[in-house]
Amino acid sequence: MMEMKIASRSCADDLGRQRTFHYYLTVDQIPVGQFCCEDYGVRIDEEDGDSASVPSITTSPVRIDELMTLLVDNLVGPVSLEDVIDDWK
């Protein structure tokens, strides 16, 4: 598996604490007949906190780009990653 850091974003939570999230694209190779296909997932790490990853979300580069943009722009954290992906699908 390969991982690429896409972005980092910081924000203050409801209690005024600074939180920083790091967003990663994960890429696996899956065999499809005589060829291999890239299978994309995501991982979010909170600095000094939780981490969550969801592999094998899509094989579409366009769709994973849309999802990563949604996650980064809305400052989605590790705790809500799976729920956001379920709603996005």
Backbone as JSON Lines, residues from 0, in Angstrom:
{"i":0,"aa":"M","n":[0.84,-1.18,0.0],"ca":[0.0,0.0,0.0],"c":[0.89,1.24,0.0]}
{"i":1,"aa":"M","n":[0.41,2.25,-0.69],"ca":[1.11,3.53,-0.74],"c":[0.2,4.6,-0.12]}
{"i":2,"aa":"E","n":[0.79,5.56,0.56],"ca":[0.04,6.68,1.13],"c":[0.65,7.99,0.68]}
{"i":3,"aa":"M","n":[-0.22,8.97,0.4],"ca":[0.23,10.31,0.04],"c":[-0.49,11.31,0.92]}
{"i":4,"aa":"K","n":[0.27,12.18,1.56],"ca":[-0.35,13.23,2.36],"c":[-0.95,14.26,1.41]}
{"i":5,"aa":"I","n":[-2.23,14.56,1.6],"ca":[-2.94,15.47,0.73],"c":[-3.02,16.87,1.34]}
{"i":6,"aa":"A","n":[-3.31,16.94,2.64],"ca":[-3.5,18.26,3.26],"c":[-3.44,18.14,4.77]}
{"i":7,"aa":"S","n":[-3.25,19.27,5.42],"ca":[-3.39,19.42,6.87],"c":[-4.24,20.65,7.11]}
{"i":8,"aa":"R","n":[-5.14,20.55,8.06],"ca":[-6.01,21.69,8.39],"c":[-6.13,21.8,9.91]}
{"i":9,"aa":"S","n":[-6.22,23.03,10.39],"ca":[-6.39,23.29,11.82],"c":[-7.65,24.11,12.05]}
{"i":10,"aa":"C","n":[-8.26,23.88,13.2],"ca":[-9.45,24.63,13.59],"c":[-9.58,24.57,15.1]}
{"i":11,"aa":"A","n":[-10.41,25.44,15.64],"ca":[-10.72,25.41,17.07],"c":[-12.02,24.64,17.26]}
{"i":12,"aa":"D","n":[-12.06,23.77,18.28],"ca":[-13.3,23.03,18.55],"c":[-14.24,23.88,19.4]}
{"i":13,"aa":"D","n":[-15.36,23.29,19.81],"ca":[-16.38,24.02,20.58],"c":[-15.85,24.54,21.92]}
{"i":14,"aa":"L","n":[-14.8,23.91,22.43],"ca":[-14.21,24.34,23.7],"c":[-13.04,25.3,23.51]}
{"i":15,"aa":"G","n":[-12.77,25.65,22.26],"ca":[-11.69,26.58,21.96],"c":[-10.32,25.95,21.82]}
{"i":16,"aa":"R","n":[-10.26,24.62,21.88],"ca":[-8.97,23.92,21.74],"c":[-8.59,23.83,20.27]}
{"i":17,"aa":"Q","n":[-7.32,24.04,19.99],"ca":[-6.82,23.93,18.62],"c":[-6.69,22.46,18.24]}
{"i":18,"aa":"R","n":[-7.22,22.1,17.07],"ca":[-7.13,20.72,16.58],"c":[-6.57,20.75,15.16]}
{"i":19,"aa":"T","n":[-5.68,19.81,14.88],"ca":[-5.07,19.72,13.55],"c":[-5.29,18.32,13.0]}
{"i":20,"aa":"F","n":[-5.81,18.27,11.76],"ca":[-6.06,17.01,11.08],"c":[-5.14,16.89,9.87]}
{"i":21,"aa":"H","n":[-4.64,15.67,9.65],"ca":[-3.79,15.36,8.5],"c":[-4.54,14.34,7.64]}
{"i":22,"aa":"Y","n":[-4.66,14.64,6.34],"ca":[-5.45,13.83,5.4],"c":[-4.52,13.11,4.43]}
{"i":23,"aa":"Y","n":[-4.73,11.81,4.28],"ca":[-3.9,10.97,3.42],"c":[-4.77,10.2,2.42]}
{"i":24,"aa":"L","n":[-4.27,10.07,1.21],"ca":[-4.85,9.2,0.2],"c":[-4.09,7.88,0.28]}
{"i":25,"aa":"T","n":[-4.81,6.77,0.36],"ca":[-4.17,5.46,0.34],"c":[-4.46,4.8,-1.01]}
{"i":26,"aa":"V","n":[-3.45,4.09,-1.52],"ca":[-3.58,3.46,-2.84],"c":[-3.1,2.02,-2.74]}
{"i":27,"aa":"D","n":[-3.97,1.09,-3.11],"ca":[-3.64,-0.33,-3.19],"c":[-3.77,-0.77,-4.64]}
{"i":28,"aa":"Q","n":[-3.08,-1.83,-4.99],"ca":[-3.22,-2.44,-6.31],"c":[-4.1,-3.67,-6.17]}
{"i":29,"aa":"I","n":[-5.12,-3.78,-7.03],"ca":[-5.96,-4.97,-7.02],"c":[-5.94,-5.59,-8.42]}
{"i":30,"aa":"P","n":[-5.83,-6.92,-8.47],"ca":[-5.82,-7.59,-9.78],"c":[-7.21,-7.61,-10.4]}
{"i":31,"aa":"V","n":[-7.27,-7.29,-11.67],"ca":[-8.51,-7.35,-12.44],"c":[-8.17,-8.09,-13.73]}
{"i":32,"aa":"G","n":[-8.43,-9.39,-13.74],"ca":[-8.04,-10.19,-14.89],"c":[-6.53,-10.2,-15.03]}
{"i":33,"aa":"Q","n":[-6.04,-9.82,-16.2],"ca":[-4.59,-9.78,-16.45],"c":[-3.98,-8.43,-16.09]}
{"i":34,"aa":"F","n":[-4.78,-7.52,-15.6],"ca":[-4.31,-6.17,-15.29],"c":[-4.4,-5.91,-13.79]}
{"i":35,"aa":"C","n":[-3.82,-4.8,-13.36],"ca":[-3.97,-4.32,-11.99],"c":[-4.66,-2.96,-12.03]}
{"i":36,"aa":"C","n":[-5.43,-2.71,-11.02],"ca":[-6.19,-1.47,-10.92],"c":[-5.86,-0.81,-9.59]}
{"i":37,"aa":"E","n":[-5.85,0.51,-9.55],"ca":[-5.62,1.22,-8.29],"c":[-6.93,1.32,-7.52]}
{"i":38,"aa":"D","n":[-6.86,1.02,-6.24],"ca":[-8.01,1.04,-5.34],"c":[-7.7,2.09,-4.26]}
{"i":39,"aa":"Y","n":[-8.55,3.11,-4.16],"ca":[-8.27,4.26,-3.3],"c":[-9.03,4.21,-1.98]}
{"i":40,"aa":"G","n":[-8.37,4.7,-0.95],"ca":[-8.97,4.85,0.37],"c":[-8.46,6.14,0.99]}
{"i":41,"aa":"V","n":[-8.85,6.39,2.24],"ca":[-8.41,7.6,2.93],"c":[-8.02,7.28,4.37]}
{"i":42,"aa":"R","n":[-7.16,8.12,4.91],"ca":[-6.79,8.05,6.32],"c":[-6.76,9.47,6.86]}
{"i":43,"aa":"I","n":[-7.26,9.64,8.08],"ca":[-7.19,10.94,8.75],"c":[-6.54,10.72,10.11]}
{"i":44,"aa":"D","n":[-5.51,11.51,10.38],"ca":[-4.84,11.5,11.68],"c":[-5.09,12.84,12.36]}
{"i":45,"aa":"E","n":[-5.43,12.79,13.63],"ca":[-5.49,14.02,14.41],"c":[-4.16,14.14,15.15]}
{"i":46,"aa":"E","n":[-3.55,15.29,15.05],"ca":[-2.28,15.51,15.73],"c":[-2.48,15.28,17.22]}
{"i":47,"aa":"D","n":[-1.66,14.41,17.8],"ca":[-1.76,14.05,19.22],"c":[-3.13,13.48,19.57]}
{"i":48,"aa":"G","n":[-3.73,12.73,18.64],"ca":[-5.06,12.18,18.91],"c":[-5.37,10.94,18.11]}
{"i":49,"aa":"D","n":[-6.64,10.8,17.76],"ca":[-7.14,9.62,17.06],"c":[-6.66,9.55,15.61]}
{"i":50,"aa":"S","n":[-6.83,8.35,15.06],"ca":[-6.54,8.1,13.65],"c":[-7.61,7.14,13.13]}
{"i":51,"aa":"A","n":[-8.0,7.31,11.88],"ca":[-8.96,6.4,11.26],"c":[-8.63,6.26,9.79]}
{"i":52,"aa":"S","n":[-8.86,5.07,9.26],"ca":[-8.67,4.86,7.83],"c":[-9.77,3.97,7.28]}
{"i":53,"aa":"V","n":[-10.1,4.21,6.03],"ca":[-11.08,3.39,5.32],"c":[-10.45,3.04,3.97]}
{"i":54,"aa":"P","n":[-10.06,1.78,3.79],"ca":[-9.47,1.37,2.51],"c":[-10.56,1.02,1.49]}
{"i":55,"aa":"S","n":[-10.14,0.87,0.26],"ca":[-11.01,0.32,-0.8],"c":[-12.35,1.03,-0.93]}
{"i":56,"aa":"I","n":[-12.31,2.35,-1.06],"ca":[-13.54,3.11,-1.21],"c":[-13.98,3.14,-2.67]}
{"i":57,"aa":"T","n":[-13.04,3.36,-3.58],"ca":[-13.37,3.47,-5.0],"c":[-12.13,3.22,-5.85]}
{"i":58,"aa":"T","n":[-12.35,2.85,-7.09],"ca":[-11.25,2.73,-8.05],"c":[-11.21,3.95,-8.98]}
{"i":59,"aa":"S","n":[-12.1,4.9,-8.74],"ca":[-12.19,6.09,-9.6],"c":[-11.35,7.24,-9.03]}
{"i":60,"aa":"P","n":[-10.35,7.72,-9.78],"ca":[-9.58,8.87,-9.32],"c":[-10.44,10.12,-9.15]}
{"i":61,"aa":"V","n":[-11.43,10.29,-10.0],"ca":[-12.3,11.46,-9.92],"c":[-13.13,11.41,-8.64]}
{"i":62,"aa":"R","n":[-13.7,10.24,-8.32],"ca":[-14.53,10.11,-7.12],"c":[-13.71,10.3,-5.84]}
{"i":63,"aa":"I","n":[-12.5,9.73,-5.79],"ca":[-11.71,9.88,-4.56],"c":[-11.27,11.33,-4.39]}
{"i":64,"aa":"D","n":[-11.02,12.03,-5.5],"ca":[-10.69,13.45,-5.42],"c":[-11.87,14.25,-4.86]}
{"i":65,"aa":"E","n":[-13.08,13.92,-5.31],"ca":[-14.28,14.58,-4.78],"c":[-14.42,14.34,-3.28]}
{"i":66,"aa":"L","n":[-14.19,13.09,-2.86],"ca":[-14.31,12.75,-1.44],"c":[-13.24,13.46,-0.62]}
{"i":67,"aa":"M","n":[-11.99,13.45,-1.09],"ca":[-10.93,14.12,-0.34],"c":[-11.21,15.61,-0.19]}
{"i":68,"aa":"T","n":[-11.71,16.23,-1.24],"ca":[-12.07,17.65,-1.18],"c":[-13.15,17.88,-0.13]}
{"i":69,"aa":"L","n":[-14.15,17.03,-0.11],"ca":[-15.23,17.12,0.87],"c":[-14.69,17.0,2.3]}
{"i":70,"aa":"L","n":[-13.82,16.01,2.52],"ca":[-13.27,15.78,3.86],"c":[-12.43,16.96,4.33]}
{"i":71,"aa":"V","n":[-11.54,17.44,3.47],"ca":[-10.63,18.53,3.84],"c":[-11.41,19.83,4.03]}
{"i":72,"aa":"D","n":[-12.28,20.16,3.08],"ca":[-13.02,21.43,3.15],"c":[-13.94,21.51,4.36]}
{"i":73,"aa":"N","n":[-14.43,20.36,4.83],"ca":[-15.35,20.35,5.96],"c":[-14.68,19.94,7.27]}
{"i":74,"aa":"L","n":[-13.35,19.87,7.27],"ca":[-12.57,19.55,8.46],"c":[-13.09,18.31,9.18]}
{"i":75,"aa":"V","n":[-13.34,17.26,8.4],"ca":[-13.81,16.0,8.96],"c":[-12.68,15.36,9.76]}
{"i":76,"aa":"G","n":[-12.98,14.94,10.98],"ca":[-12.0,14.3,11.83],"c":[-12.1,12.79,11.78]}
{"i":77,"aa":"P","n":[-11.17,12.11,12.43],"ca":[-11.15,10.64,12.41],"c":[-12.42,10.0,12.95]}
{"i":78,"aa":"V","n":[-13.01,10.6,13.97],"ca":[-14.18,10.0,14.61],"c":[-15.37,9.9,13.66]}
{"i":79,"aa":"S","n":[-15.54,10.87,12.79],"ca":[-16.71,10.87,11.91],"c":[-16.41,10.4,10.48]}
{"i":80,"aa":"L","n":[-15.2,9.94,10.22],"ca":[-14.81,9.55,8.86],"c":[-15.74,8.5,8.26]}
{"i":81,"aa":"E","n":[-15.97,7.41,8.96],"ca":[-16.79,6.33,8.4],"c":[-18.22,6.78,8.11]}
{"i":82,"aa":"D","n":[-18.8,7.58,9.0],"ca":[-20.17,8.08,8.79],"c":[-20.24,8.97,7.55]}
{"i":83,"aa":"V","n":[-19.26,9.83,7.38],"ca":[-19.25,10.73,6.22],"c":[-19.12,9.91,4.93]}
{"i":84,"aa":"I","n":[-18.26,8.92,4.93],"ca":[-18.1,8.08,3.74],"c":[-19.38,7.3,3.44]}
{"i":85,"aa":"D","n":[-20.03,6.76,4.47],"ca":[-21.29,6.04,4.26],"c":[-22.34,6.95,3.63]}
{"i":86,"aa":"D","n":[-22.43,8.18,4.1],"ca":[-23.4,9.14,3.53],"c":[-23.01,9.54,2.11]}
{"i":87,"aa":"W","n":[-21.71,9.65,1.85],"ca":[-21.21,10.07,0.54],"c":[-21.49,9.02,-0.53]}
{"i":88,"aa":"K","n":[-21.41,7.76,-0.15],"ca":[-21.62,6.67,-1.12],"c":[-23.04,6.7,-1.58]}
